[in-house]
Amino acid sequence: METQTTKQDRAVPIRKLKSFAHDRLPIGSSLRDLILSEADELPSSELAVKISVYLKLLKKLGGPDS
């Protein structure tokens, strides 16, 4: 039986997010640089925290719903 902690720490691939950052965010953007510097997979618990930071930075860039 899998525990709750194990489920939260499952590795999540972020290659699509990194491709989006590379293709769609402006060169020199802190958000772009931050996402591209991440590993190709992150523990889900870590990604959940980072996503909220990414969204805040995206809003500062004038992203959707800003």
N, CA, C and O atoms as a CHARMM CRD file, in Angstrom:
* protein
*
  264
    1    1 MET  N      0.84300  -1.19300   0.00000 PROA 1      0.00000
    2    1 MET  CA     0.00000   0.00000   0.00000 PROA 1      0.00000
    3    1 MET  C      0.88100   1.24700   0.00000 PROA 1      0.00000
    4    1 MET  O      1.85100   1.33500   0.75400 PROA 1      0.00000
    5    2 GLU  N      0.53500   2.20300  -0.84900 PROA 2      0.00000
    6    2 GLU  CA     1.30900   3.43400  -0.99000 PROA 2      0.00000
    7    2 GLU  C      0.83400   4.47000   0.03200 PROA 2      0.00000
    8    2 GLU  O     -0.36800   4.67900   0.19900 PROA 2      0.00000
    9    3 THR  N      1.76900   5.10600   0.70300 PROA 3      0.00000
   10    3 THR  CA     1.40400   6.11100   1.70200 PROA 3      0.00000
   11    3 THR  C      1.17000   7.46200   1.04500 PROA 3      0.00000
   12    3 THR  O      1.56400   7.67900  -0.10100 PROA 3      0.00000
   13    4 GLN  N      0.53400   8.36000   1.76700 PROA 4      0.00000
   14    4 GLN  CA     0.26400   9.71500   1.27400 PROA 4      0.00000
   15    4 GLN  C      1.56000  10.45100   0.95000 PROA 4      0.00000
   16    4 GLN  O      1.63700  11.14400  -0.06400 PROA 4      0.00000
   17    5 THR  N      2.57700  10.30900   1.79700 PROA 5      0.00000
   18    5 THR  CA     3.85300  10.97700   1.57600 PROA 5      0.00000
   19    5 THR  C      4.48700  10.51900   0.27200 PROA 5      0.00000
   20    5 THR  O      5.01400  11.33700  -0.48200 PROA 5      0.00000
   21    6 THR  N      4.44100   9.22300   0.00000 PROA 6      0.00000
   22    6 THR  CA     5.01200   8.69000  -1.23300 PROA 6      0.00000
   23    6 THR  C      4.29500   9.26500  -2.45300 PROA 6      0.00000
   24    6 THR  O      4.94400   9.62700  -3.43500 PROA 6      0.00000
   25    7 LYS  N      2.98100   9.35200  -2.40400 PROA 7      0.00000
   26    7 LYS  CA     2.22000   9.90700  -3.52500 PROA 7      0.00000
   27    7 LYS  C      2.62000  11.36100  -3.78400 PROA 7      0.00000
   28    7 LYS  O      2.74500  11.76500  -4.94000 PROA 7      0.00000
   29    8 GLN  N      2.81900  12.14200  -2.74200 PROA 8      0.00000
   30    8 GLN  CA     3.15500  13.54700  -2.90100 PROA 8      0.00000
   31    8 GLN  C      4.53700  13.74000  -3.50100 PROA 8      0.00000
   32    8 GLN  O      4.79500  14.75200  -4.15300 PROA 8      0.00000
   33    9 ASP  N      5.41800  12.78900  -3.28900 PROA 9      0.00000
   34    9 ASP  CA     6.78300  12.95100  -3.76100 PROA 9      0.00000
   35    9 ASP  C      7.04400  12.26300  -5.09600 PROA 9      0.00000
   36    9 ASP  O      8.19900  12.11300  -5.49600 PROA 9      0.00000
   37   10 ARG  N      6.00500  11.85100  -5.78000 PROA 10     0.00000
   38   10 ARG  CA     6.16000  11.23300  -7.09000 PROA 10     0.00000
   39   10 ARG  C      6.78100  12.24200  -8.05800 PROA 10     0.00000
   40   10 ARG  O      6.40700  13.41500  -8.06100 PROA 10     0.00000
   41   11 ALA  N      7.71200  11.79100  -8.86300 PROA 11     0.00000
   42   11 ALA  CA     8.37700  12.67800  -9.82700 PROA 11     0.00000
   43   11 ALA  C      7.41600  13.05300 -10.95000 PROA 11     0.00000
   44   11 ALA  O      6.71400  12.20100 -11.49400 PROA 11     0.00000
   45   12 VAL  N      7.39700  14.33000 -11.28500 PROA 12     0.00000
   46   12 VAL  CA     6.52500  14.85000 -12.34400 PROA 12     0.00000
   47   12 VAL  C      7.41100  15.43900 -13.43500 PROA 12     0.00000
   48   12 VAL  O      8.22900  16.31600 -13.15800 PROA 12     0.00000
   49   13 PRO  N      7.25800  14.96600 -14.67600 PROA 13     0.00000
   50   13 PRO  CA     8.05300  15.53700 -15.76400 PROA 13     0.00000
   51   13 PRO  C      7.57600  16.95500 -16.08200 PROA 13     0.00000
   52   13 PRO  O      6.37400  17.21500 -16.13300 PROA 13     0.00000
   53   14 ILE  N      8.52500  17.86900 -16.29600 PROA 14     0.00000
   54   14 ILE  CA     8.14600  19.25100 -16.62400 PROA 14     0.00000
   55   14 ILE  C      8.73200  19.68100 -17.97100 PROA 14     0.00000
   56   14 ILE  O      8.90200  20.87300 -18.22500 PROA 14     0.00000
   57   15 ARG  N      9.03400  18.72300 -18.81700 PROA 15     0.00000
   58   15 ARG  CA     9.61600  19.06000 -20.12700 PROA 15     0.00000
   59   15 ARG  C      8.68300  19.94200 -20.97100 PROA 15     0.00000
   60   15 ARG  O      9.15300  20.83300 -21.67800 PROA 15     0.00000
   61   16 LYS  N      7.37400  19.70100 -20.90000 PROA 16     0.00000
   62   16 LYS  CA     6.42900  20.53700 -21.66300 PROA 16     0.00000
   63   16 LYS  C      6.43000  21.97400 -21.12500 PROA 16     0.00000
   64   16 LYS  O      6.35800  22.93000 -21.89600 PROA 16     0.00000
   65   17 LEU  N      6.51100  22.11400 -19.82000 PROA 17     0.00000
   66   17 LEU  CA     6.58400  23.45000 -19.21600 PROA 17     0.00000
   67   17 LEU  C      7.86600  24.14700 -19.65100 PROA 17     0.00000
   68   17 LEU  O      7.85600  25.34000 -19.95500 PROA 17     0.00000
   69   18 LYS  N      8.96600  23.40500 -19.67900 PROA 18     0.00000
   70   18 LYS  CA    10.24100  23.98500 -20.09400 PROA 18     0.00000
   71   18 LYS  C     10.20200  24.37500 -21.57400 PROA 18     0.00000
   72   18 LYS  O     10.76200  25.40300 -21.95500 PROA 18     0.00000
   73   19 SER  N      9.55100  23.57200 -22.40500 PROA 19     0.00000
   74   19 SER  CA     9.40600  23.91400 -23.82800 PROA 19     0.00000
   75   19 SER  C      8.58200  25.19000 -23.98900 PROA 19     0.00000
   76   19 SER  O      8.92200  26.06200 -24.78900 PROA 19     0.00000
   77   20 PHE  N      7.48700  25.29000 -23.21300 PROA 20     0.00000
   78   20 PHE  CA     6.66900  26.49700 -23.24300 PROA 20     0.00000
   79   20 PHE  C      7.50600  27.71500 -22.85300 PROA 20     0.00000
   80   20 PHE  O      7.46100  28.74500 -23.52500 PROA 20     0.00000
   81   21 ALA  N      8.26100  27.59300 -21.77700 PROA 21     0.00000
   82   21 ALA  CA     9.08400  28.71400 -21.31100 PROA 21     0.00000
   83   21 ALA  C     10.10000  29.11500 -22.36700 PROA 21     0.00000
   84   21 ALA  O     10.31300  30.30200 -22.61500 PROA 21     0.00000
   85   22 HSD  N     10.71800  28.13700 -22.98000 PROA 22     0.00000
   86   22 HSD  CA    11.72400  28.41000 -24.01100 PROA 22     0.00000
   87   22 HSD  C     11.11200  29.08900 -25.23400 PROA 22     0.00000
   88   22 HSD  O     11.68000  30.03600 -25.77700 PROA 22     0.00000
   89   23 ASP  N      9.95100  28.59700 -25.66100 PROA 23     0.00000
   90   23 ASP  CA     9.33100  29.07600 -26.90000 PROA 23     0.00000
   91   23 ASP  C      8.50200  30.34600 -26.73900 PROA 23     0.00000
   92   23 ASP  O      8.40700  31.13600 -27.67800 PROA 23     0.00000
   93   24 ARG  N      7.90200  30.55800 -25.57100 PROA 24     0.00000
   94   24 ARG  CA     6.91100  31.61900 -25.44500 PROA 24     0.00000
   95   24 ARG  C      7.27900  32.77500 -24.52400 PROA 24     0.00000
   96   24 ARG  O      6.72100  33.86600 -24.64800 PROA 24     0.00000
   97   25 LEU  N      8.20900  32.54900 -23.60300 PROA 25     0.00000
   98   25 LEU  CA     8.56900  33.63400 -22.68300 PROA 25     0.00000
   99   25 LEU  C      9.74600  34.41900 -23.24200 PROA 25     0.00000
  100   25 LEU  O     10.60200  33.85700 -23.92500 PROA 25     0.00000
  101   26 PRO  N      9.79200  35.71400 -22.95500 PROA 26     0.00000
  102   26 PRO  CA    10.85700  36.55400 -23.51200 PROA 26     0.00000
  103   26 PRO  C     12.24400  36.16000 -23.00400 PROA 26     0.00000
  104   26 PRO  O     12.41800  35.80500 -21.83900 PROA 26     0.00000
  105   27 ILE  N     13.21700  36.23200 -23.90000 PROA 27     0.00000
  106   27 ILE  CA    14.60500  35.99700 -23.51300 PROA 27     0.00000
  107   27 ILE  C     14.97700  37.03200 -22.45300 PROA 27     0.00000
  108   27 ILE  O     14.66600  38.21500 -22.59400 PROA 27     0.00000
  109   28 GLY  N     15.63400  36.58400 -21.40700 PROA 28     0.00000
  110   28 GLY  CA    16.00500  37.48000 -20.31500 PROA 28     0.00000
  111   28 GLY  C     14.96700  37.54400 -19.21100 PROA 28     0.00000
  112   28 GLY  O     15.20400  38.15600 -18.16900 PROA 28     0.00000
  113   29 SER  N     13.81300  36.91500 -19.42900 PROA 29     0.00000
  114   29 SER  CA    12.77800  36.87100 -18.40700 PROA 29     0.00000
  115   29 SER  C     13.26100  36.01500 -17.23400 PROA 29     0.00000
  116   29 SER  O     13.78700  34.92000 -17.43400 PROA 29     0.00000
  117   30 SER  N     13.08100  36.51300 -16.02300 PROA 30     0.00000
  118   30 SER  CA    13.46200  35.75500 -14.83200 PROA 30     0.00000
  119   30 SER  C     12.68900  34.44700 -14.74800 PROA 30     0.00000
  120   30 SER  O     13.23800  33.41800 -14.35500 PROA 30     0.00000
  121   31 LEU  N     11.42000  34.49200 -15.11600 PROA 31     0.00000
  122   31 LEU  CA    10.59500  33.28500 -15.08200 PROA 31     0.00000
  123   31 LEU  C     11.12800  32.24900 -16.06900 PROA 31     0.00000
  124   31 LEU  O     11.23400  31.06700 -15.73900 PROA 31     0.00000
  125   32 ARG  N     11.45500  32.68800 -17.26000 PROA 32     0.00000
  126   32 ARG  CA    12.00300  31.77400 -18.28700 PROA 32     0.00000
  127   32 ARG  C     13.29200  31.13400 -17.78500 PROA 32     0.00000
  128   32 ARG  O     13.45900  29.91700 -17.86200 PROA 32     0.00000
  129   33 ASP  N     14.18800  31.94900 -17.27800 PROA 33     0.00000
  130   33 ASP  CA    15.46600  31.44300 -16.78200 PROA 33     0.00000
  131   33 ASP  C     15.26600  30.46900 -15.61700 PROA 33     0.00000
  132   33 ASP  O     15.94300  29.44500 -15.52800 PROA 33     0.00000
  133   34 LEU  N     14.34100  30.79700 -14.73900 PROA 34     0.00000
  134   34 LEU  CA    14.07400  29.95300 -13.58100 PROA 34     0.00000
  135   34 LEU  C     13.54900  28.58200 -14.00400 PROA 34     0.00000
  136   34 LEU  O     14.04500  27.55400 -13.54500 PROA 34     0.00000
  137   35 ILE  N     12.55100  28.57200 -14.87300 PROA 35     0.00000
  138   35 ILE  CA    11.97000  27.30000 -15.32600 PROA 35     0.00000
  139   35 ILE  C     12.99900  26.46800 -16.08500 PROA 35     0.00000
  140   35 ILE  O     13.10000  25.26000 -15.87200 PROA 35     0.00000
  141   36 LEU  N     13.75300  27.10200 -16.96100 PROA 36     0.00000
  142   36 LEU  CA    14.73800  26.36000 -17.75000 PROA 36     0.00000
  143   36 LEU  C     15.87800  25.81100 -16.89200 PROA 36     0.00000
  144   36 LEU  O     16.54900  24.86000 -17.29300 PROA 36     0.00000
  145   37 SER  N     16.09900  26.39400 -15.72900 PROA 37     0.00000
  146   37 SER  CA    17.17400  25.90700 -14.85800 PROA 37     0.00000
  147   37 SER  C     16.74900  24.70300 -14.02000 PROA 37     0.00000
  148   37 SER  O     17.58700  24.06100 -13.38700 PROA 37     0.00000
  149   38 GLU  N     15.45800  24.39400 -14.01200 PROA 38     0.00000
  150   38 GLU  CA    14.96200  23.26700 -13.22200 PROA 38     0.00000
  151   38 GLU  C     15.34600  21.94100 -13.86400 PROA 38     0.00000
  152   38 GLU  O     15.61600  21.86800 -15.06300 PROA 38     0.00000
  153   39 ALA  N     15.36500  20.89100 -13.04200 PROA 39     0.00000
  154   39 ALA  CA    15.55700  19.53300 -13.55600 PROA 39     0.00000
  155   39 ALA  C     14.34600  19.16300 -14.41800 PROA 39     0.00000
  156   39 ALA  O     13.29600  19.79900 -14.31700 PROA 39     0.00000
  157   40 ASP  N     14.48700  18.15200 -15.25200 PROA 40     0.00000
  158   40 ASP  CA    13.38400  17.73600 -16.12500 PROA 40     0.00000
  159   40 ASP  C     12.24100  17.06700 -15.36800 PROA 40     0.00000
  160   40 ASP  O     11.13300  16.95000 -15.89100 PROA 40     0.00000
  161   41 GLU  N     12.50400  16.63200 -14.15000 PROA 41     0.00000
  162   41 GLU  CA    11.46300  16.06300 -13.29400 PROA 41     0.00000
  163   41 GLU  C     11.62000  16.63200 -11.88800 PROA 41     0.00000
  164   41 GLU  O     12.73400  16.78900 -11.38600 PROA 41     0.00000
  165   42 LEU  N     10.49200  16.93500 -11.26700 PROA 42     0.00000
  166   42 LEU  CA    10.49100  17.45500  -9.89400 PROA 42     0.00000
  167   42 LEU  C      9.52700  16.63600  -9.05300 PROA 42     0.00000
  168   42 LEU  O      8.52500  16.14000  -9.56800 PROA 42     0.00000
  169   43 PRO  N      9.81600  16.48700  -7.76400 PROA 43     0.00000
  170   43 PRO  CA     8.84200  15.84200  -6.87800 PROA 43     0.00000
  171   43 PRO  C      7.54800  16.65500  -6.88700 PROA 43     0.00000
  172   43 PRO  O      7.58700  17.88600  -6.89300 PROA 43     0.00000
  173   44 SER  N      6.41600  15.97800  -6.88800 PROA 44     0.00000
  174   44 SER  CA     5.13600  16.68400  -6.99900 PROA 44     0.00000
  175   44 SER  C      4.92700  17.69100  -5.87300 PROA 44     0.00000
  176   44 SER  O      4.34400  18.75200  -6.09800 PROA 44     0.00000
  177   45 SER  N      5.39200  17.37800  -4.67400 PROA 45     0.00000
  178   45 SER  CA     5.22200  18.32800  -3.56100 PROA 45     0.00000
  179   45 SER  C      6.03500  19.60100  -3.80300 PROA 45     0.00000
  180   45 SER  O      5.59100  20.69700  -3.45700 PROA 45     0.00000
  181   46 GLU  N      7.20200  19.46200  -4.38600 PROA 46     0.00000
  182   46 GLU  CA     8.05200  20.61900  -4.70500 PROA 46     0.00000
  183   46 GLU  C      7.45100  21.42300  -5.86300 PROA 46     0.00000
  184   46 GLU  O      7.44100  22.65400  -5.83500 PROA 46     0.00000
  185   47 LEU  N      6.95500  20.72000  -6.87000 PROA 47     0.00000
  186   47 LEU  CA     6.36200  21.39300  -8.02900 PROA 47     0.00000
  187   47 LEU  C      5.13700  22.20400  -7.61800 PROA 47     0.00000
  188   47 LEU  O      4.92200  23.30600  -8.12400 PROA 47     0.00000
  189   48 ALA  N      4.33900  21.67000  -6.70900 PROA 48     0.00000
  190   48 ALA  CA     3.13800  22.38300  -6.25400 PROA 48     0.00000
  191   48 ALA  C      3.49500  23.74000  -5.66300 PROA 48     0.00000
  192   48 ALA  O      2.78300  24.71800  -5.89200 PROA 48     0.00000
  193   49 VAL  N      4.57000  23.81300  -4.91900 PROA 49     0.00000
  194   49 VAL  CA     5.00700  25.07500  -4.32900 PROA 49     0.00000
  195   49 VAL  C      5.55000  26.00300  -5.41000 PROA 49     0.00000
  196   49 VAL  O      5.25100  27.19700  -5.41900 PROA 49     0.00000
  197   50 LYS  N      6.34500  25.45300  -6.31700 PROA 50     0.00000
  198   50 LYS  CA     6.97500  26.27500  -7.35000 PROA 50     0.00000
  199   50 LYS  C      5.96500  26.83200  -8.34200 PROA 50     0.00000
  200   50 LYS  O      6.14500  27.94000  -8.84700 PROA 50     0.00000
  201   51 ILE  N      4.90700  26.08400  -8.62900 PROA 51     0.00000
  202   51 ILE  CA     3.89200  26.55000  -9.57800 PROA 51     0.00000
  203   51 ILE  C      3.28400  27.87100  -9.10500 PROA 51     0.00000
  204   51 ILE  O      3.04300  28.76200  -9.92000 PROA 51     0.00000
  205   52 SER  N      3.03700  28.00900  -7.82000 PROA 52     0.00000
  206   52 SER  CA     2.45100  29.26500  -7.32500 PROA 52     0.00000
  207   52 SER  C      3.41400  30.43400  -7.55300 PROA 52     0.00000
  208   52 SER  O      2.97700  31.54500  -7.85100 PROA 52     0.00000
  209   53 VAL  N      4.70700  30.19200  -7.41700 PROA 53     0.00000
  210   53 VAL  CA     5.70100  31.24000  -7.69100 PROA 53     0.00000
  211   53 VAL  C      5.72600  31.55400  -9.17900 PROA 53     0.00000
  212   53 VAL  O      5.76100  32.72000  -9.57000 PROA 53     0.00000
  213   54 TYR  N      5.70900  30.51100 -10.01300 PROA 54     0.00000
  214   54 TYR  CA     5.71200  30.71400 -11.47200 PROA 54     0.00000
  215   54 TYR  C      4.51000  31.55800 -11.90200 PROA 54     0.00000
  216   54 TYR  O      4.64400  32.44700 -12.74300 PROA 54     0.00000
  217   55 LEU  N      3.34300  31.28000 -11.33100 PROA 55     0.00000
  218   55 LEU  CA     2.13700  32.03000 -11.70500 PROA 55     0.00000
  219   55 LEU  C      2.22800  33.49400 -11.29200 PROA 55     0.00000
  220   55 LEU  O      1.78300  34.37400 -12.02800 PROA 55     0.00000
  221   56 LYS  N      2.79900  33.75900 -10.12700 PROA 56     0.00000
  222   56 LYS  CA     2.97000  35.15200  -9.68700 PROA 56     0.00000
  223   56 LYS  C      3.91900  35.89300 -10.62200 PROA 56     0.00000
  224   56 LYS  O      3.66900  37.04500 -10.97600 PROA 56     0.00000
  225   57 LEU  N      5.00000  35.23900 -11.02200 PROA 57     0.00000
  226   57 LEU  CA     5.94000  35.87300 -11.95100 PROA 57     0.00000
  227   57 LEU  C      5.31200  36.07000 -13.32700 PROA 57     0.00000
  228   57 LEU  O      5.56600  37.07500 -13.99100 PROA 57     0.00000
  229   58 LEU  N      4.49800  35.11500 -13.75300 PROA 58     0.00000
  230   58 LEU  CA     3.81100  35.23300 -15.04000 PROA 58     0.00000
  231   58 LEU  C      2.88200  36.44700 -15.05100 PROA 58     0.00000
  232   58 LEU  O      2.81700  37.17500 -16.04100 PROA 58     0.00000
  233   59 LYS  N      2.17300  36.65800 -13.95900 PROA 59     0.00000
  234   59 LYS  CA     1.29500  37.83400 -13.87000 PROA 59     0.00000
  235   59 LYS  C      2.08500  39.12400 -13.98000 PROA 59     0.00000
  236   59 LYS  O      1.61700  40.08300 -14.59300 PROA 59     0.00000
  237   60 LYS  N      3.28600  39.16500 -13.39300 PROA 60     0.00000
  238   60 LYS  CA     4.13300  40.35700 -13.50200 PROA 60     0.00000
  239   60 LYS  C      4.57800  40.60500 -14.93900 PROA 60     0.00000
  240   60 LYS  O      4.82900  41.74500 -15.33000 PROA 60     0.00000
  241   61 LEU  N      4.67600  39.52400 -15.72800 PROA 61     0.00000
  242   61 LEU  CA     5.05000  39.65100 -17.14100 PROA 61     0.00000
  243   61 LEU  C      3.88200  40.12000 -18.00200 PROA 61     0.00000
  244   61 LEU  O      4.05400  40.44000 -19.17800 PROA 61     0.00000
  245   62 GLY  N      2.67500  40.15700 -17.39400 PROA 62     0.00000
  246   62 GLY  CA     1.50100  40.52300 -18.17800 PROA 62     0.00000
  247   62 GLY  C      0.86500  39.33600 -18.83800 PROA 62     0.00000
  248   62 GLY  O      0.31200  39.43700 -19.93300 PROA 62     0.00000
  249   63 GLY  N      0.94300  38.19600 -18.16300 PROA 63     0.00000
  250   63 GLY  CA     0.36900  36.96100 -18.68700 PROA 63     0.00000
  251   63 GLY  C     -1.14900  36.99100 -18.62200 PROA 63     0.00000
  252   63 GLY  O     -1.74200  38.00100 -18.24300 PROA 63     0.00000
  253   64 PRO  N     -1.76900  35.88900 -18.98900 PROA 64     0.00000
  254   64 PRO  CA    -3.22700  35.80500 -18.98700 PROA 64     0.00000
  255   64 PRO  C     -3.82100  36.14300 -17.62300 PROA 64     0.00000
  256   64 PRO  O     -3.26400  35.77400 -16.58900 PROA 64     0.00000
  257   65 ASP  N     -4.92600  36.83000 -17.62500 PROA 65     0.00000
  258   65 ASP  CA    -5.64900  37.19900 -16.41200 PROA 65     0.00000
  259   65 ASP  C     -4.87000  38.07500 -15.45500 PROA 65     0.00000
  260   65 ASP  O     -5.12000  38.04400 -14.25000 PROA 65     0.00000
  261   66 SER  N     -3.91800  38.86900 -15.97200 PROA 66     0.00000
  262   66 SER  CA    -3.15400  39.73800 -15.06400 PROA 66     0.00000
  263   66 SER  C     -3.85700  41.05000 -14.84300 PROA 66     0.00000
  264   66 SER  O     -3.35800  41.90200 -14.10700 PROA 66     0.00000
